[in-house]
Amino acid sequence: MTIETLNSGLDTIWVVLTAAMIILMEGGFALLEAGFVRHKNNVNIIMKVFVDITIGALCFYLIGFAFMYGKDAWGIIGTSGFALLGDLSHIQLSISLDTFWLFQAAFVIAVISIVSGAVAERINFRAYILYAMIMTAVIYPIAGHWVWGGGWISQLGMLDFAGSAVIHALGGFSALAAAMFIGPRKGKFTPLGTSTIALPSNIPLASVGAFLLWFGWFGFNAGSTLSGTDARIGHIAIVTMLSAASGGAATLIYTLFRYKRSDAPAVINGSLAGLVGITAGCAFVSDQAAILIGAISGLLMLFATNWLESRRIDDPVGAFPVHAVSGVWGTIALGLFATEGGLFYGGGWDLLGVQVLGLIVLCVWGFGMTWLGLSLIRLWIPVRSTEEEEEMGLDISYHGVLAAYQEHEFIHYQDHYTDFSNKTAD
């Protein structure tokens, strides 16, 4: 066995394991979002996550991967590799193409899950399926090609190690567009302009979801090395931990002194904001910079949450404050704190300027294409649930009698093909 073969084997094991960690984050998204919404919509949240991981993965396999990593055309889009067929020899890897696809598929599933939370409790389930197909086959892959697939933004020198911009800022601004397009939940804002609070159904459940996301983020960031022998893995892991801890600590202390109580949802989202903020620069910034990036991410998340309320935009789980705002900050912070090329380390304005340009393009692309995609879907089917469906709850409206919490052990069941209720005993 040669050293090259051994290293390739180790890299394959590492990438498959970290891909599995990222896929496990879908369980985190499911629990987090289910805990933040009302009981009558818990199952609908879970079903949307299953849409992400099933239909989303298939769309990325058939179409999205080719757009993202296929042979470059004009720096805009990939043109080969549909269903992993055709010429993909330009992708130079120490691992197999199948392994690389699995890791990238885990990322695309996370992107669509960001949008899921922002439209919770009022999106038409069928419309969500169609939007998930558009996001995973077109919107994210094309943007990913620009930065990671050899496209025009990467040629300018933009850095985004694990996706603060490509995944979180893009997904967060897509979530903002979707939330604005669909409108707030019924009763969220009063005619007087005041906001009401829909109490979360299960904060402990949401916290478990956050811990699963935190765990998966080590795969998200460290796995992006695509090599189990990369010397940066330990540093990436520690800055990921420090930024998440700092984001949670900043929100905990702020709410404790500002409101005389430590707000649990804010601390949960503050930790997640810290994770988002460090994702771009985890391989490029110091421990101390990671702590600062995380703390600012947490505080920006709080301010963005209040801004949404002031603009009467309903985001039940805080998808935009956590992912878009922290993703934007984390991408800019890389231009400031990168130990090689960062503004504060003598690198000048070049890197920072490219980071800002790339951000603007990705955010506008995500917002605009989501608005366009939902507009096209609305020509065919309603994008929003009806008032009756929303009032009853999306669990029963879209998923039959199934509900997350049942009050009775048995319910009457009538088969679609045989009416057993009319049969009598012999």
N, C-alpha and C positions, 0 to 999 in steps of 0.2 A: 504493500500500500504506500503510495507516494504522499508527500506532505500536502500536495494540492488536493488529492482525493480526500484526505482526512479533514482538511479545512473546509472543503465543500460539504462534507457530511455534517460537520459541526454547524456550519452556517445554515444548512437545511433544517436541522433540528431546531435551531434557535428561531428561525423565521416562522416555522410552523407553530411552535409553542407561543410565540408572541402574537401571531395571527389569531390563535385560539383565545388568548387573553383579550384581544380587541373584540372578537365576536361575543365573548362573555359580557362585554359592556352593554350589549343589547338587553341583557337581563337587568343591568343597572338602569338603563333608560326606561324599561318597562316599570320597574318598581318605583323609581323616582317620580315619573309622570303620573302613575296610578295613585301614588300617595298624595300628590299635589292637587288632584282633581276630586270631584265628588264621587261618592260610591256608585251612582247610577251610570257612570262612564268608565269604570275601571276596566271592564272586559274589552271595551272598544279601544282603549289604550293598548292593551296587550295584543289585540288583533292587528292594529296598525304596525306594531313592532314586527309581527309575523309577516306582514306585507313587505316591510323593509328587508327582512333577512331572506325571504323566499323569492318574491318577484323581483326585488331590487338586485339580488345576486345574479339571477338569470339574465336580466336586462344588461347588466354589466358584462357578463360573459359573452353574450351574443353580439352586443354593439359597443357598449361603453369603453371596454378595454382597448378596442381598436382605435377609437377616437382619441383616447388618452395617450397610449404608448405605441400606436402604429407609426409607420414611416411618415415623417413630417412633410406636410404640404404647406408651403408659404409661411411657416411658423405658426399656423392657425389650428390645424387639425391633423390627427393621425388618419392614415388611409389603408392600413393593413392590420390583420390580426383579428378579424371578426370570427367569433367562436374559437379563438386561439389558432386559427388556420392562416395560411399565407406566410409571407416573409416577415419574420420578426428578428432576423439575424442582427439587426442594428442594436438590439438590447444586450448589452454586455453585463453578464451576471456570473457570480460564483455559485449560484443556486439554479435549480431548474426553472423553466418558464412557468410550470404549473405552481411551484411554490411561490414564485413572485406574484402570480395572479391571485392566489389565496390571500396574501397579505394586502394587496390593493383592494380586493373585494371587501375585506373587513373595514377598510377606510370608507368606501362608498356607502356601506350600510349605515355607518355612523353619521354621515352627512344628512341623509334623508330623515334620520331619527331626530335631528335637531328641529326640523320643520314640524314634525309630528306634534311636539309639545306646544308650539305656539298656536296651533289651530285646534287644540284639544276641546272637546265638549260641544263642537258645533259644525264640524266639516262632514259633508256627505261621504260615507265610506267608499262608495264607488268612485267618486271624484278623487279621493285620496289615492286610490290604487293607480289611477291614470297619471296623477301628478308624480307619484313615486317612480313610475316608468320613465317619465320625461327627465326627472332629476338624475336618475342613475344611468340612463342611456345617453343623455345629451348634455345637460347643464353642467354637472360636475366634471364629467370626463373631458370636455373641451377646455374648461378652465384649468383642469389639472394638466392638460397637455401644454398649455402656455408656460407653466411654472416647472413642472416635473418631467414632461415628456419631450423636452428639447425645443419648446415653442419660443415665441418672440420675447416673452418676459424673462425667461431663464437666460436668453442670450444677452439681455441687458445686465444680468448679474444679480437678480433678486434671490434672496435666501429665505427659505421656509422649511426648516429641517423636517418637521413632522406635521405641519398643517395649521398653524394659527390663522393663516390667510386662506389657503386653498380649501380647507375643510371648515373651520369655525367662522371666519368672517364671511365667507361665501354662504355657508349654511345659515348663519345668523341673519344676514340681510335677505336671504330667501324667506326665512321665517317671518321677518318683519313685513315683507310684501304680502305674504299669505295672510297674516293676521289683519292687515289693513284691508285687503281685498274682501275677505269674508266678513269682517266686522266683529264687534264685541259680542260676547254671550248675552243672551236676553237677561236684562236686569242688572248687568254689570255697572252701567252708568245711568244715573237718573236724569230726568229732563232738566233738573236744576244744575247739572254739571258736576255733581258729586259722584264719588266712586263707592261702590259697595264691595264687600269682601265675600267671596265664596270660600268658605272654610275648607282647608285640605282634609281629605278623608282619613289620612293615616300618615302622620309625620314620622313615626318609627319606620314604616315601610319605605318612605322616601329617603330616610337616612341610610338604610341598608342599600338602596339603589345607588346613593352617592358613594358609599364605600366600595361597591362593586366597580363603579366607574373609576374611582381612584386607583384601585388595584389594576384595572385594565390599562390605565394610562401609562403604567410602567412598560407595558408591551407596546403601546401607541408610540411612545417617545424612543425608548431604548431599542425597540424592534426596528425602528427606521434606519438603523445602521445597516440592516440586512446582512449582518455578519456577527456570529457568535464569538469571534476572536478580536473584535474591534476594541481597542483600549479605551474608547470613550464611554463604554457602557456604564461603568460605575459612576462617572461624573454626570452623565445624563440622568441616571436614576436619582442621585442625591439632589440635583437642582429641581427635578420634578417634585420630589418630596418637600423640599424647602419652600417652593413657590406655592404649592397647595396649602401647606401649613400656614404660611404667611397670609394668604388670601382669607382663609377661615379665621385666623386670629384677628386680622384687621376688622372684619365685619363683626366678630364677636365683641371686641372692645368698643367699636364705634356704637353699635346698637345698645350696649350696656350703659354707656355714659350718655348717649343722646336720648334714649327712650326709657332709661332706668330698668331695662330688662334686656336680656340677650335673646334676640329673635332667632328661633331655630331655622326657619326657611332661609333667612338671610345668611346664616353661617354655613348652611349646606351649599347654597349657591355661591357663597364667597370662596369656599374651598375649590369648587368646580371652576370658578373664574380664575383662580390662581393656576390651576392645571392648564386651562386654555391659554393663559398669558405666556406660559413658559414653553409652549409647544414649538413655536418657531425657533427660539434661540437656545433650546436645551443643550445643543452641542457646541454652542459658541460663546456662552456668557459664564461669568464666575458665580460662585455660591452666593456672594453678597449681592450681586445684581439680581439673582433669582429671588431673593427675599424681598427686595424692593419691587420687582416686577409683580410678584404675587400680591403684595399689600396694595399696590395701586390698582391692580385688577379687581380685587375685592371691593374697594371703595368706588371705583368707576361703575361696577355692577349695581351698587346701591343707588347711585345718582341716576343711572340709566333707567332703573326700575321706576323711580319717581317721575322721570321724564315721560315714560310711556303713559303713566297714569294721567299726567297733565295734558297729554295729547289725546286722551281717550282711546288709546290703543290697548287691546286686551291680549295679554300674553300670559296664560295661566301658570306656566312653569318657569318663566323668566328666560326663555330661549335667546331672545335678542340681547338682553343685558349680559348674560353669561357668555354666549358664544361670539356674537358680533362685536360688542364693545371690547371685551377682553381680547378677542382675536386681533382686532385693529391695534390695540395698545401693545400686545405682545409682538406684533410684526414691526411696529415702529421702534419698540424697545430694542429689538435686535439691531436696528440701524444705529442706536445710541450706545449700546453696551457690549457689542461684539468685541471680543478681545483682539480680533484681527479685522480691521476695517471699520469698527464702530466710531462714531463721532467723538465720544468721550475718551477714546483710546488713540486719538491722533489720526484716525482714518479719513477725516474730512467729511464732506457732505455727499459724496457719491453714493455710498451704500444706502444712506438714509433716504436720499432722493428716489432711488430705484424702489425701495420698500414702499414709499408713499404712493408712487405711480402704480405699482402693482396692486396695492390695496384698493385704490380708487377703481381700477379696471375690474377687479374681481367682485367688489361690492356692487357696482353698477350692473355688472353682468348677472349676478345672482338675483338681485332685486328685479331687474327688467325682464329677465327670462321667466322668472316665476310669475310675474304679473301677466306676461304674454301667455304662458302655458295655462294658467287658470282661466284666462279669458277664452282661450280656444276650447277648453273643457266645458265651460259654461254654455257654449253654443250647442253642446250635445246633451249634457245632463246638468242639473243644479249642482253648484259647488257647495252650497250650504244646506244643512239639514233644515227641515221645516220647523216651525215653532212647536208643533205638536211633538215631533220627534225629540227636539231638544228638551222640552218640558218633561216628557216621559223618561228621557235618558237614552243615550245612544246604545247602551247594552241591549235593551229590549228592542229598540227600534231597528237595529241593524243585525243583531245576533240572536234573535228569537227570544225564548223564555230564559235563556242563560243569563245569570247575573252573578256578580262577584260574591255577594253575600245572600244566602237563601234563608228565609224564615221558616220554611217547611221542609221536612225530610223528603216527602213524596209529592209529586204534582201529577195531574191528569195528563196522559199522553195519548195522542191520536196519531196513528201511523198515516203517512201520506197516501198509502195505497190500500190499506185495510182499516175499516172502522171497527175496532174491537169493542167499542162501547155498546154496539147494537147486538152483540152476540150474547147468548144466554147459555148457561151451563147445561150440559146434556143430562 
